[in-house]
Every structure is written in C-alpha cells, then in structure tokens.
C-alpha cells in the first residue's frame, strides 16, 4: 500500500515536470524531452500493471478442481456467513472489494462434518484460516496431509503469523475436531456429551495458556490483538492492558471493543450471581412479547412461573422444546412459562415460536434491557422456577430430565 502511494507521487511529479517542459519547450533540448516522455510512459505502464486487488489465492496440494470448498467469512465484527467456492487449475481465489478486515476459513467439503440440518461444520485442522486486509493480495501454498493442511503465506506479517500458528496448533486442532464430531452427532449419549464438553474446556484452557504467553512476549503484534478476543472474559481486560496502543487501535480494534464490552457484561453477571439464589426475590423485568406488547414478571404474581432463557441458535434449547410443550400443556392452569429469547433476531425468534407452536408467553431480550445479565445467565438454556410469592425456587443451568421431574413433583 505504501509502495502504491510512492509510485503515484512519482507519477504526478513526472507529469508536472513534463508540463513545465511543454510550456517552456524552447529552452530544453529534444533529447531531454524524449527522455522525460519515455520515463513518464514507463511509469504509466508500471502503474497499470501493478496488482491492487484485495483477496487471497490458495493452492493446496491435494485439493482438486472437482471438489466444492466451503468458505466461512466474517465482515466487520461478527457477521459470519457461509458460502462455496470452486478451484480453477488447482487454485482457489477469494476476492473482495470491501474496505474492512475480513477473516476467512476455507475447507474442502470432503473434510467437513455435516450437522443433522446439513449445515457444514468446518474442520479446523483441514482448513486454511487467514485474514484479508484492504489493498493486500495474499498467496497461500501448502499441502493436505493425514493430520491436516499445512501451508505458508507470502502476505504481510499478520498473515504469515496466522499460517505458522495453524501449523503449531495442529495437534490441538485435531483434538478439537474429534470432540466436535462427538458433540454434533445426533443421539450421542448424555454421559459422552458431558465428557466431550469437559475435554473441550480443558483444550481451550491449553490454547489460552499459549496465547497468553504470546501476548506477554509480543505486546506490539497484531496477532496478540486477535488472541485477546479468544481469552476468557475474566482474563481479557488484564491482557488487553498489556497491548500497545497500535494493537488496541489496529486491525482488530472493532473485535477488541466488542470483546471488552462482553467482558464487562461477564463481570456484571458475576456480581449478580449473588442475588440469583434460592429463596431470594426474582428481579422484576419488562420485555416485549410476540405481539409487541410490554410484559412484566410481576403481572404473574400468584402463580408458579418457569423462566426459560433460550435461543434459536442453541441446539440444547431447541431439543428441549418438545418437553417444555408437554409440561405447559399439562400444568398451564397452575403455572406460566415465560420464554426469553437471547442473542436472537426478531425474525428468527418469531419464526421459531410459530413453527414449534410455543403457546406460552414469549419475550425477546434485547441489548438495551439485558435480563440475561440481570439473572446472571452464563449458559443456555437456563431455567428458573419462581413461586407464587415471587421468590426463586430453583435454578437449572442445563437441559435435563431432572428439571421436568422437579416441576411435576412441585405441581402434582
């Protein structure tokens, strides 16, 4: 990018010089005029051939033209999208005219794991992960091995560092991919899922330790800015304070700002946990229902209430809807269920409520009134039983048969 500006400056300077020669043509010799004209024309030719594209070209030995490639990319902050690409002559090209930073993950469809809804789950160890920067055209070359894809980048420092990071993390990525298969496989036994989630937590802790070591040693690296966004919310502010200003306000500034905001919410959740315990009053709240009307918890005083924090994006939440429907059908004369959709768009929320015939009170939790933070929600689904006097009877932080049994025993 800096080279391009320099060349344009030289070009403009030469044009100005030529203009002066043309205005005062008599004092200069024809030889000097021809030399200057040739120089300007050569500069024009060079500038016209310069590659100003923004994107990446990927060539991986073992990836052929007959395979579809999945690309997951993020515009700006968190607007993740999934698309497909085809190779041409062994090369996969992803181009963009966008001016913001774009992270992409490219994986062969043959190496993807497919969820029950046929949505592909990208396999990290067999993927290429890079960041596309405005005015930079990166070339990635590598090979597919039985342990994953190994590749190098000719891009800027951050892009080269990400390629090296992938190779160094490959053993951990393989473990993560194996755990994801267990978690995403339908009808996996509950005990196996719990073990997989515990192993996933341990794996993340290992990765975070490596990232923190890197941040401590490289506070001026843009990669450290990327690592900050992957740390736990309880550690994020501490390590963000170690970064140099050019990193905090650098390539990942938007992501860092969003991550630190979430860290503030996490701190608020930890403070609020002291109040969300059995026997304490359930905090009142007011949210909008499916019809656009404002509804408050206090209007249900005198009845048992089940508050269900859920989301259409949450697999366990969606799995629990049939059991919640049975519960509501049996006890709706004795209790009210309040579903509070979190981290959802209104469109997805309305569609899910309609498609699954969720007849109970359904509210949406939006950022200007975060009831999930008020109730110290750390995982989804979270279900809270409130008695007729408005006091908390129980807090359940997982989708399990025991919750429905407890409600039945309470109301029978």
C-alpha positions as CSV (number, residue, x, y, z in Angstrom):
1,X,0.0,0.0,0.0
2,X,2.8,2.4,0.9
3,X,4.6,1.5,-2.4
4,X,1.5,2.4,-4.4
5,X,1.3,5.8,-2.8
6,X,5.0,6.4,-3.6
7,X,4.6,5.4,-7.2
8,X,1.6,7.6,-7.7
9,X,3.6,10.5,-6.2
10,X,6.5,9.9,-8.6
11,X,4.0,9.7,-11.5
12,X,2.4,13.0,-10.6
13,X,5.8,14.7,-10.1
14,X,6.9,13.5,-13.6
15,X,3.7,14.7,-15.1
16,X,4.2,18.2,-13.6
17,X,7.8,18.2,-14.8
18,X,6.6,17.3,-18.4
19,X,4.0,20.0,-18.2
20,X,6.7,22.6,-17.5
21,X,8.8,21.3,-20.4
22,X,5.8,21.7,-22.7
23,X,5.1,25.2,-21.5
24,X,8.7,26.2,-22.0
25,X,9.5,23.9,-24.9
26,X,12.2,26.1,-26.5
27,X,14.8,26.1,-23.6
28,X,15.1,22.3,-23.4
29,X,16.6,20.1,-26.0
30,X,14.6,17.5,-27.9
31,X,16.8,14.8,-26.3
32,X,15.7,15.8,-22.8
33,X,12.1,16.0,-23.9
34,X,12.2,12.5,-25.3
35,X,13.9,11.1,-22.2
36,X,11.3,12.6,-19.9
37,X,8.4,11.4,-22.0
38,X,9.8,7.9,-22.1
39,X,10.2,7.9,-18.3
40,X,6.6,9.1,-17.8
41,X,5.3,6.4,-20.2
42,X,7.3,3.7,-18.5
43,X,5.9,4.8,-15.1
44,X,2.4,4.7,-16.5
45,X,3.0,1.2,-17.8
46,X,4.3,0.0,-14.5
47,X,1.5,1.5,-12.6
48,X,-1.1,0.0,-14.9
49,X,0.4,-3.5,-14.3
50,X,0.5,-3.2,-10.5
51,X,-1.7,-5.6,-8.7
52,X,-4.1,-3.6,-6.5
53,X,-6.5,-6.5,-5.8
54,X,-7.8,-7.3,-2.3
55,X,-8.1,-11.0,-1.6
56,X,-6.3,-14.4,-1.4
57,X,-5.2,-17.1,-3.8
58,X,-4.9,-20.6,-2.2
59,X,-3.1,-23.5,-3.7
60,X,-3.1,-26.7,-1.7
61,X,-1.5,-29.9,-3.0
62,X,-4.3,-32.5,-2.6
63,X,-7.2,-30.1,-3.2
64,X,-8.6,-30.6,-6.7
65,X,-10.9,-28.8,-9.1
66,X,-13.6,-31.5,-8.7
67,X,-14.3,-30.6,-5.1
68,X,-16.5,-27.9,-3.6
69,X,-14.9,-25.7,-1.0
70,X,-16.7,-24.2,2.0
71,X,-15.7,-20.7,3.0
72,X,-16.8,-19.1,6.3
73,X,-16.1,-15.4,6.5
74,X,-16.8,-12.5,8.7
75,X,-17.4,-9.0,7.5
76,X,-16.5,-6.4,10.2
77,X,-17.3,-7.6,13.7
78,X,-19.5,-10.7,13.9
79,X,-21.5,-11.0,10.7
80,X,-20.5,-14.6,9.9
81,X,-21.5,-16.0,6.5
82,X,-21.0,-19.4,4.8
83,X,-20.5,-19.7,1.0
84,X,-19.0,-22.1,-1.5
85,X,-16.0,-21.8,-3.9
86,X,-14.6,-23.8,-6.8
87,X,-11.0,-24.4,-7.6
88,X,-9.7,-23.4,-11.0
89,X,-6.4,-25.0,-12.1
90,X,-5.8,-26.1,-8.5
91,X,-6.2,-22.5,-7.2
92,X,-9.0,-21.2,-5.0
93,X,-9.5,-17.4,-5.2
94,X,-11.5,-15.3,-2.8
95,X,-11.8,-11.6,-3.8
96,X,-13.5,-8.7,-2.2
97,X,-14.0,-5.0,-2.7
98,X,-14.8,-4.5,0.9
99,X,-12.7,-2.0,2.8
100,X,-12.9,-3.7,6.2
101,X,-10.9,-6.6,7.7
102,X,-12.3,-10.0,6.7
103,X,-11.4,-13.3,8.3
104,X,-12.0,-16.4,6.2
105,X,-11.8,-20.1,6.8
106,X,-11.6,-22.3,3.7
107,X,-12.2,-26.1,3.9
108,X,-12.8,-28.9,1.4
109,X,-16.4,-30.1,1.6
110,X,-14.9,-33.6,1.8
111,X,-13.3,-32.7,5.1
112,X,-16.4,-31.0,6.6
113,X,-18.6,-32.6,9.2
114,X,-22.3,-32.2,8.5
115,X,-24.9,-31.4,11.2
116,X,-28.4,-33.0,11.1
117,X,-29.7,-29.9,9.4
118,X,-27.0,-30.4,6.7
119,X,-25.2,-27.2,7.7
120,X,-21.5,-27.9,7.3
121,X,-19.2,-27.8,10.3
122,X,-15.7,-26.7,9.1
123,X,-12.9,-29.0,10.3
124,X,-10.2,-26.7,11.7
125,X,-7.2,-29.0,11.2
126,X,-8.1,-29.4,7.5
127,X,-8.8,-25.7,6.9
128,X,-6.9,-22.6,5.7
129,X,-7.5,-19.7,8.1
130,X,-6.4,-16.2,7.1
131,X,-7.3,-12.5,7.3
132,X,-7.9,-10.4,4.2
133,X,-6.7,-6.8,4.5
134,X,-7.6,-3.9,2.2
135,X,-5.1,-3.5,-0.6
136,X,-3.3,-6.8,0.0
137,X,-3.4,-9.8,-2.3
138,X,-2.1,-12.8,-0.4
139,X,-0.9,-16.1,-1.9
140,X,-1.1,-19.3,0.2
141,X,0.6,-22.5,-0.8
142,X,0.7,-25.9,1.1
143,X,-0.4,-29.5,1.1
144,X,-3.0,-31.7,2.6
145,X,-1.6,-34.4,5.0
146,X,-3.2,-37.2,7.0
147,X,-3.0,-34.8,10.0
148,X,-4.4,-31.7,8.4
149,X,-3.5,-28.9,6.0
150,X,-0.1,-27.3,6.3
151,X,0.5,-24.1,4.5
152,X,2.7,-20.9,4.2
153,X,1.7,-17.3,3.3
154,X,3.6,-14.7,1.3
155,X,1.3,-12.0,2.8
156,X,2.0,-9.3,5.4
157,X,3.4,-10.2,8.9
158,X,0.0,-11.0,10.5
159,X,-1.0,-13.3,7.6
160,X,2.3,-15.2,7.8
161,X,2.0,-15.5,11.6
162,X,-1.5,-17.0,11.2
163,X,-0.1,-19.6,8.9
164,X,2.6,-20.5,11.3
165,X,0.0,-20.6,14.2
166,X,-2.1,-23.1,12.3
167,X,0.9,-25.5,11.9
168,X,2.0,-25.1,15.6
169,X,-1.6,-25.7,16.8
170,X,-2.3,-28.7,14.5
171,X,-2.2,-31.3,17.3
172,X,-4.7,-29.3,19.4
173,X,-6.9,-28.7,16.4
174,X,-7.1,-32.4,15.7
175,X,-8.3,-33.0,19.3
176,X,-10.9,-30.2,18.9
177,X,-12.2,-31.6,15.6
178,X,-12.7,-35.1,17.2
179,X,-14.6,-33.6,20.1
180,X,-16.8,-31.5,17.7
181,X,-17.8,-34.7,15.9
182,X,-19.0,-36.2,19.2
183,X,-20.9,-33.1,20.2
184,X,-22.6,-32.6,16.8
185,X,-23.5,-36.3,16.3
186,X,-27.3,-36.9,16.8
187,X,-28.3,-39.2,19.7
188,X,-24.9,-39.1,21.4
189,X,-25.3,-40.5,24.9
190,X,-25.6,-37.7,27.5
191,X,-22.6,-39.0,29.5
192,X,-20.5,-38.9,26.4
193,X,-21.5,-35.3,25.7
194,X,-20.6,-34.2,29.2
195,X,-17.1,-35.8,28.8
196,X,-16.7,-34.2,25.4
197,X,-17.7,-30.7,26.8
198,X,-15.3,-31.2,29.7
199,X,-12.5,-32.1,27.3
200,X,-13.3,-29.1,25.2
201,X,-13.0,-26.8,28.2
202,X,-9.6,-28.3,29.0
203,X,-8.5,-27.9,25.4
204,X,-9.5,-24.2,25.4
205,X,-7.5,-23.7,28.6
206,X,-4.4,-25.1,27.0
207,X,-4.8,-22.9,23.9
208,X,-5.4,-19.8,26.1
209,X,-2.2,-20.5,28.1
210,X,-0.2,-20.5,24.8
211,X,-2.0,-17.3,23.7
212,X,-1.3,-15.5,27.0
213,X,2.4,-16.5,26.7
214,X,2.5,-14.9,23.2
215,X,0.7,-11.7,24.3
216,X,3.2,-11.3,27.2
217,X,6.1,-11.7,24.8
218,X,4.7,-9.7,21.8
219,X,2.5,-6.8,23.0
220,X,3.2,-5.0,19.7
221,X,2.0,-7.8,17.5
222,X,-1.4,-7.6,15.7
223,X,-1.7,-11.3,16.4
224,X,-1.8,-10.5,20.1
225,X,-4.9,-8.3,19.3
226,X,-6.5,-11.3,17.7
227,X,-5.6,-13.6,20.7
228,X,-7.2,-11.1,23.2
229,X,-10.6,-11.8,21.7
230,X,-10.3,-15.6,22.3
231,X,-9.5,-15.4,26.0
232,X,-11.9,-15.9,28.8
233,X,-13.9,-12.8,29.8
234,X,-12.4,-12.8,33.3
235,X,-8.8,-12.5,31.9
236,X,-9.5,-10.3,28.8
237,X,-9.2,-6.9,30.5
238,X,-6.0,-7.8,32.2
239,X,-4.3,-8.9,29.0
240,X,-5.8,-6.0,26.9
241,X,-4.0,-3.6,29.2
242,X,-0.7,-5.2,28.2
243,X,-1.2,-4.4,24.5
244,X,0.4,-1.4,22.9
245,X,-1.9,1.3,21.6
246,X,-1.1,0.5,17.9
247,X,-2.6,-3.0,18.6
248,X,-5.6,-1.9,20.6
249,X,-6.5,0.5,17.8
250,X,-5.1,-1.6,15.0
251,X,-6.5,-4.3,12.7
252,X,-8.7,-5.9,15.3
253,X,-9.9,-2.8,17.1
254,X,-13.6,-3.4,16.4
255,X,-13.3,-7.0,17.6
256,X,-11.4,-6.0,20.7
257,X,-14.0,-3.3,21.6
258,X,-16.8,-5.9,21.3
259,X,-14.9,-8.4,23.3
260,X,-14.2,-6.0,26.1
261,X,-17.8,-5.0,26.2
262,X,-18.8,-8.6,26.7
263,X,-16.1,-8.8,29.4
264,X,-17.9,-6.0,31.2
265,X,-21.2,-8.0,30.9
266,X,-19.4,-11.0,32.3
267,X,-18.3,-9.0,35.3
268,X,-21.8,-7.8,35.9
269,X,-23.1,-11.4,35.7
270,X,-20.6,-12.4,38.4
271,X,-21.8,-9.6,40.6
272,X,-25.5,-10.5,40.0
273,X,-25.0,-14.2,40.8
274,X,-25.0,-13.4,44.5
275,X,-28.7,-12.3,44.2
276,X,-29.9,-15.2,41.9
277,X,-30.1,-17.9,44.6
278,X,-32.9,-20.0,46.1
279,X,-35.1,-18.0,48.5
280,X,-34.3,-14.6,47.1
281,X,-36.9,-12.5,45.3
282,X,-36.8,-12.9,41.5
283,X,-35.9,-9.5,40.0
284,X,-38.7,-7.9,38.1
285,X,-38.3,-7.1,34.4
286,X,-40.2,-5.8,31.4
287,X,-39.7,-7.1,27.8
288,X,-41.7,-7.1,24.6
289,X,-43.8,-10.1,23.7
290,X,-44.5,-11.7,20.3
291,X,-47.3,-9.2,19.7
292,X,-45.2,-6.2,20.5
293,X,-46.8,-5.6,24.0
294,X,-44.7,-5.0,27.1
295,X,-44.9,-7.8,29.7
296,X,-43.5,-7.9,33.2
297,X,-42.7,-10.7,35.6
298,X,-44.7,-9.0,38.3
299,X,-48.0,-9.5,36.5
300,X,-47.8,-13.2,37.0
301,X,-47.6,-12.9,40.8
302,X,-49.8,-15.5,42.5
303,X,-48.8,-18.3,40.0
304,X,-45.8,-20.5,39.6
305,X,-43.6,-19.3,36.8
306,X,-40.9,-21.1,34.8
307,X,-38.5,-18.5,33.2
308,X,-36.7,-20.2,30.3
309,X,-33.6,-18.4,28.8
310,X,-33.1,-19.8,25.4
311,X,-32.1,-19.0,21.8
312,X,-32.8,-20.4,18.3
313,X,-29.1,-20.8,17.8
314,X,-28.8,-23.1,20.9
315,X,-29.1,-26.8,20.0
316,X,-29.9,-27.9,23.5
317,X,-32.6,-25.2,23.8
318,X,-34.3,-26.4,20.7
319,X,-34.1,-30.1,21.8
320,X,-35.9,-29.2,25.0
321,X,-38.9,-27.5,23.3
322,X,-41.0,-30.8,23.0
323,X,-40.6,-31.5,26.7
324,X,-41.5,-27.9,27.6
325,X,-44.6,-28.2,25.4
326,X,-45.7,-31.3,27.3
327,X,-45.1,-29.6,30.6
328,X,-47.1,-26.5,29.7
329,X,-50.0,-28.5,28.3
330,X,-50.3,-30.5,31.5
331,X,-49.8,-27.6,34.0
332,X,-50.8,-24.4,32.3
333,X,-53.7,-23.9,34.7
334,X,-51.2,-23.9,37.6
335,X,-48.1,-22.2,36.1
336,X,-47.0,-19.9,33.4
337,X,-43.9,-20.4,31.3
338,X,-42.0,-17.3,30.1
339,X,-39.6,-18.0,27.3
340,X,-36.9,-15.3,26.9
341,X,-35.1,-15.4,23.6
342,X,-31.5,-14.2,23.9
343,X,-28.9,-13.2,21.3
344,X,-31.6,-13.6,18.6
345,X,-33.0,-11.5,15.8
346,X,-36.7,-10.8,15.9
347,X,-37.2,-12.7,12.7
348,X,-35.6,-15.9,13.8
349,X,-37.4,-15.7,17.2
350,X,-40.8,-15.2,15.6
351,X,-40.2,-18.0,13.2
352,X,-39.2,-20.5,15.9
353,X,-42.2,-19.6,18.1
354,X,-44.6,-20.1,15.2
355,X,-43.1,-23.2,13.8
356,X,-42.9,-25.0,17.1
357,X,-46.3,-23.8,18.4
358,X,-44.8,-22.3,21.6
359,X,-48.1,-21.2,23.2
360,X,-46.7,-19.8,26.4
361,X,-45.6,-16.2,26.9
362,X,-42.6,-15.5,24.7
363,X,-40.4,-12.4,25.1
364,X,-37.2,-11.2,23.4
365,X,-34.2,-10.0,25.4
366,X,-32.6,-7.1,23.6
367,X,-29.4,-5.2,24.4
368,X,-31.0,-2.1,25.8
369,X,-32.6,-4.2,28.6
370,X,-30.4,-7.2,29.2
371,X,-32.4,-9.5,31.5
372,X,-29.9,-12.3,30.9
373,X,-27.3,-10.3,32.7
374,X,-29.8,-9.3,35.5
375,X,-30.4,-13.1,36.1
376,X,-26.7,-13.9,35.8
377,X,-27.2,-16.3,32.9
378,X,-23.9,-18.0,31.9
379,X,-25.2,-20.8,29.7
380,X,-28.2,-21.8,27.7
381,X,-30.7,-23.0,28.4
382,X,-31.1,-21.7,31.9
383,X,-34.5,-22.3,33.6
384,X,-35.6,-20.7,36.8
385,X,-38.7,-21.6,38.8
386,X,-40.4,-18.8,40.7
387,X,-43.1,-19.4,43.4
388,X,-46.4,-17.5,43.7
389,X,-44.8,-15.0,46.1
390,X,-42.1,-14.1,43.5
391,X,-39.2,-16.0,45.2
392,X,-36.7,-18.2,43.4
393,X,-37.3,-21.9,44.0
394,X,-34.6,-23.4,41.7
395,X,-32.1,-22.6,39.0
396,X,-31.3,-25.1,36.3
397,X,-28.3,-24.5,34.0
398,X,-28.7,-27.4,31.6
399,X,-31.3,-29.3,29.6
400,X,-32.0,-32.4,31.6
401,X,-35.0,-34.7,32.5
402,X,-34.5,-33.8,36.2
403,X,-35.8,-30.3,35.7
404,X,-39.2,-31.5,34.3
405,X,-39.4,-34.1,37.0
406,X,-38.9,-31.4,39.6
407,X,-41.7,-29.2,38.1
408,X,-44.1,-32.2,38.0
409,X,-43.4,-33.1,41.7
410,X,-44.0,-29.4,42.6
411,X,-47.3,-29.1,40.8
412,X,-48.9,-32.5,41.2
